[in-house]
Amino acid sequence: MHVADRWYPSSKTCSRCQTVKPKLSLSERTFHCDACGLVLDRDVNAARNLAALARHVDLESPGDAKTGRGACVRPVSPAPAGRATGVEASRPPAANAARQRATANHELTNA
């Protein structure tokens, strides 16, 4: 995942020729490029520009470009077969059952 800068002109930039429009009001829902003639929905144009930015950043970043994992990403080992992962699975079954009973009793007495 890459977070684009808040002021990155994804809507104002032509996704075909990269020309940046000086102004583009929010009411303009269709992007018209004066340089190459591209006519496209404003949001589709912005999405194409953001996708191109993410591809560009992925190619420059260290790590595996095929999976999108960077060098700073810690590998996650899979859970053993037949066992769930997460907070609930880390508790012993008796503790889970006791907690569920306590919650059910609390709901009955407060109903």
LINZI-V663546 format. One record per helix or strand of 2 or more residues. SS is the DSSP state (H for helix, E for strand). FROM is the first residue (numbers start at 1). LEN is the number of residues. Records with the same first field share a line. If there is no record, write none. Layout:
SS = FROM-LEN / FROM-LEN
This chain:
E = 30-3 / 39-3 / 63-2 / 69-2
H = 42-19 / 87-4 / 93-17
